[in-house]
């Protein structure tokens, strides 16, 4: 089985050959946690979950690291607006991210480092950049000197340094493309940590370089994220890591395309801003997941309610085909696997799966176990029994169980107001609860 992936670094489709086949390593940029995750956050989460599933199918040991950015201007702004401390904001947003993506049947990652837990490693990384002559200090700021790094721009092909083009404008910098490694605490952002350069906080880019190095080493196999991260984030990661380790940090750079909603960029002011949680009120998690996979990951996706309805109709057809002959199996369909190994061609895979359904409807029931296992293992859908799907329990069983767990904890802490609010919230969705000696049971009305 040969996996081919499009490498943004070389701009071509390449056969995936891991550095060490006994230890395949992948790092993906995770969310900045200050609010509910939206559908733009969901796309890379689902895409790289599919890649993770594929890698785990072929290789015995796969380490998937996805970070949490829990120090950022947006986080501080949210804490000021809500008049709560930053830790409360980040803890709640991280919990929402986990809960919402769990409803999309995203597998847990192997390591999920938080930036604020790695300040020591970040400071040490910056020290090495300075010692190697690629950074300078001005007014408590530490900047990376892009002019000294001749390879700068190799990922994004940035040839012209345009001041303010997705990079911070500052009179402190020697060159417009230079980027900050460490910022001093000030009145606008008073929170910080002690460092050789005074109290302050790390820049965004340095966080990922330090954390990927700690958990995956000087060089790993795959670095992933949205295409909006190619410049400046991933370009700057390469520069930082290269001057410390004298190596390109990742061998393959994989990026998913933009997400628009009804043909325009998502915006709360335009009323086309969808959070995962909003959509879960109307659609099962696996419908949202399938909708995100119906467009090739490198292409822009125009997300809409119409797309979700189309995805639900596809899953209805799939579940109907196996309803009276439901059997699970262990085999993976080879042609389906061939589609996925061809640069994660999920639209081709979905089309092929629909062809198999046609064969099942024509009486080829022996295909059902392989079909179900393929859908579950590779696409991460059809995780329910047909009975659950058609009864309506498809209203996110995992999410309901998460809410029940929160209610149980609230009751344990004698927070009966929160417990009652959760019960009322679930009842509004048609979910009734019954407390029994063995736990809380639920059913869908």
N, C-alpha and C positions, 0 to 999 in steps of 0.2 A: 504494500500500500504506500503510494507516494503522495505526500501532501504538497500542494503548490500554493504559494501565497504571494500576493503583490507586495513588493518591498518599496516603500516610499523613498528609501534612501537611494536605491538604484533605478527606480522608475521602471521596473520590469517584474514580470511574473517569474518566481524562482522556486526551485525545489527546496523544501524545508529540510535542512540537514542540521540537527542540533549539535551544539558544541560538545555535549556529552549526552549520549543517548540514554544513559542511566540516570540522568538528572536534568530533565528539560525544565527551563526556567522562563517565566513570563511575568512582566511588570506592566500594569495598566493604571493610568492616572484615574483616581477615584473622585468622589464628589467633594466640593467645598460645602461644609455642613452648616447652613444657616436657615434653611427653610425646607418645605416639602420638596422631594425630588420631582422634576417634571419629565415630560416625555423625551426631551433632549438628553436628560441624564439616563433615561431608561435604554436608549438605543445602544450606546457602547457597553452598558452593563450586560444586555442580552447578547449582543454580538460576540463579545469576548467570552461569555459563558458557553456559547456554542463552540468556539475555538477550543476552550478548555476541555469540553466534553470530547471533542475529536482527538485532542492530544492524549487525554487519559485513555481513550480507546486503543491507541497505538502504543503508547509508552507506559512502562511500569511506574515510573516516578515522575510526576509533574509538580512543580512548585509554582503556584499562582499567587502573586503579591499584588494587592490593590490598596492604595493608600487612602487615608482620610485627611483632607486639609482642614484643620480645625483652628487655624489662626489666619485671619484675613480681614481686610478692611470691611467687607460686606458683613462678616460675622460681628465685628465690633459695632457697626451701624445698627444691626438688628438688635443687639443687646441694649443699645441706648434707646432705641424706639420702644422696646418692650419693657425697659427698666428692669432687666434681669441680668445676672452675670453671664459672661461668655460661656462658662462651662455648662450652664443650664441650656443655653442655646444649642451648643454643639452636641450635648448628650441627647437632647430631644430630637434634633435633626438627624443624628446618626441612627437613632432608634427608628425613626420614620423611614429612613432609607432602607434599613434592614427589613422592616416590616413590608414596605411596598414592593421591594424587589423580590422578597420571598414569595409574595403573591404572584409574581411573574415566573416562578419556579427557577430562580437563579440559584445555582449551587453556592454554598459558602466557599470563600477563597481560603487558601492555606495560611496566608499571613495578611493581616490588615493593620499596618502600622499607622499611628497617628503622629502628625508632625510635632505636636507639643510634647510627645514622649521621647523625642529624638533631638532635643536641642543640643545636648553634648556632642552627639555625632555630627550634627550640622556645623557647630563651631569648629570642630576638629577638621572637617572637610574644607571650610573656609581658610583655616590656618595653612593648609597644604597648598591651596591656590595662591595665597599670598607668598608663601615661601618659594614657590616655583616661578614667581615674577609675573603673574597674570591678573593681579588685582591691586587696587590702590584705595587709600582712605581719604575722604574729604568730609569734614564737618560731621564726624561720627558715622558716616555712610561708608560701606565697603562696596566698591564697584568692580565688576569684571571688565578687564580691558580687552575689548573685542579686536582692536587693531593689532595687538600682539599675537592673537591666535589666528594664524593664516588660513586655517581650514574653516573659519566661521562662515556659515551660509551653505554648507554642503548638503544639508537636508532640505532646506527651504528655497535654495537658490536665490537668496536675498543678495543682490549685487549692489543695490543703492541703499544707503542708510538714510531713510527719510525720517526726520525728527517728528515724533509723535505718531508714527504709523504702527499702532499696536504696541508701542513701547513708551515707557515713562519719559516725560519731558522734565528735565531738571537742569538748573544752572550748575549743580554740583558736578555733573559728568564731564569728562574730557571729550568724549565722543557721543554722538546722539544714540548710537546702537548699544553703548555700554549698559549693563543691567545690574541691578542692586543685589548684593549677596546678604547684606545686613543693614537694617534700618534702626536709627536711634528712637527710643521712646520720646514722645512729645505730647503736647496738649491735645492734639487730635487723636492720638492713639497712645495713651499713657502706659499700657500694659507691655511688659517686656521681661527679659531674662538678663542676668549678668553675663558679660562677655569681656574679652580683652579690649574691646572697643567701646565699652560702656553698656549701660542697660539698653536693650533693644530687642528686636525680633528678626527672624530670618526673612529673606526674600522668598517669593513663591518657588522659583525654579530650583534653588539649592536644596529644598526639602526633598524632592524626588531623587536627586543625585545621591544624597546622603543615605536615604532609606533603601534605594535599590542596591547600593553598594553593600550595605550592611547585610541584607538578606539574600542577595543573589550573586554578590562578588563583583570583581572588576568588569567582567563581561558576561552577559547572559544572552538568551536566545531571542526573545521577542519583547519589544516595547510597544504598547498600544495606547490608543486614545482617539478622540475625535479629530477631524481634519483641522479644526480651529486651533489645535495645540501644536501643529507643525511649527508655526512661528508665532510668538517667540519661544514658547515654553520648551518644546522638544529640541529646538535648535540650541537653546541656552543650556539645557541639560547635557547635550553632547559636548559643548565647549567646556563646561565645568568638569565633567567626568574625564574627558580626554586629557586635560592638562594635569590632572592628579594621577591618573592610572596609565597614561600613554596608550589608551585603547579606546576604540569606539565602544560605548557602554552596551549597546545591543546590536546583534547581527541583523535582525529583521525589524523594520519599523512599519507597523500596521495601523492604518487610520480609517475610521468610518466617515461617511459623508454627512452633510448637514441635515438637520430636520427643519422643515417648514410646516406650517399648519394652514390648510386651505390655501396654499400657494404663497403665503407671506410669512415673514419671520415672526416667531412667537413673541407676543407682547401682551402684558396684562391690560394696558390701555386700549388695545384693539379687541380685547375680549376673546382672543384665540390662544390663550395660555392654558395648557392642560397639565395638571399635575397627575401623577400616576394614581393618586388617591381619588381624584375627581373621576377618572375613567373607571376605576374599580367599582364605583357606585352604579355604573350602568353595564359594565362588561366584565366577564370573568377574566382573571389574570392571563390564562393561556390564550385567550382571544387577542389581548393586547400584545402578548409575546409573538403570536403568529403574524399579526399585522406588521410588526417591526421586521419580521424576517421575509416578508413577501417582496421586498425590494433588496437588490444586491447591496451588501454592506458598504461598498465604496461609492455607490451612487447616492445623490440627495434623495431624501424620502419626503413626500408630501403627505403628511399625516392628517387624517380627517375621520369623522364619524362614519363616513361612507366606507372607508377602508376597514374600519373595525367591523362593520356589518358584513362586509365581504369575507373577512377572516372568520367571523362567527358562522356564516353559512358554510364555509369550507369544513370547519370542525363539526358542524351539525351533520354534514354528509358523511364525514369519516366515522363519527360515532354511530350513525344510523347503520352503516355498512357492517359494523361488528356487533351491533346490539344483541342479536339473537344467537351469536356464535362467539361470545367474548372469551378469548383465551390469550394469556400472556405467553411469551416465548423468550428465548435467549439469543436468537440469531439476529444479525443485522443484514438488511438487504444490500447486496453488493452494488447495484446500480445507484442506490440512494447514497451509499458511501462514496462512490465515484464522483457524484455531484458535489458533495461536501468537500472532498479533498481537492477539488478544482477551485481554489480561492474562495472557499466558503460559499459556494453557489446555492444559497438557500432557496431562491425562487425556482431553480431547476429541480431541487429536491422536493419542494412542495408540489410542483407540477407532476413529478414522477409519482409521488405518494397518491395523488388524486387519480392517476392512471391505475395504480394498484387497486384502489377502491372500486374502480369500474370492473376490474377483473373479479374482485370479491363479490360484487353484485351479480356477476354472471355465473356465480356458483363455485368459484375457486376458493373455498373456505380454508384450505390448507395454508393460504397466504396470511391469514389473520394473525397468528402469533408473531411472525417475523415483522409484519406491518406495525403492530402495536409496539413491539420492542424498539423498532427503528424510530418511530415517532417519539417515544419517550426518551430514548438514550441520546439521540442526535439532535432532534428539534426541541426537546423538552416540553412537548405538549402531549395531550391524551393521557394525562396523569390520573384521571378519574376513571371510575367504572362507568359504563353507559348508564347504569341506573342512577348514579349520582348526577351525571350530566343532564339527563332528561327529567329528573325530579326537581331540578332547580338548585340542588345543593352546590352547584357550580359557582354559587356566589362566594367564591374565595374561601374555601374551607380553612386554608392555612391562615388567612387573615382573621377569620372569625376566631380561630383557636388562639391567635395572638391577643385579640381583644379579651378573650375569656381569661387568659393568663394575667393580663393587666388588672382585670376585675378581681381575680383571686388575690393578687398581691395587695390591691387597695383594701380589700376586706380584712386581710391579715394585719394591715397597718391601721385598721379601724377608720379608714377613709371612706365612709359609707356614701358620701356625696358623689365621689368619683365612681364608685362601684355602681351606684344607681344610674349615673349618666351613661355609663357603658351599656348597661342593660337596656336603657331607653334608646340609645343609638342603634343597638342591634335589633330591637323590636321594630324600629322604623324601617329596617331593611327586611322585615319578615322573619327574623330569627328569634325564637323563644328559648329561654334558658330554664333549666330545672336543676337545682342544687340537690345532689344526692350524697350519701356517705362516701361514695368512691370518687366524687368529683362533680363538676358541672357538665350536664348533658345539654345538647342543643338540637333543635330541629327547625327546618324551614317550613313556614306555613304555606 
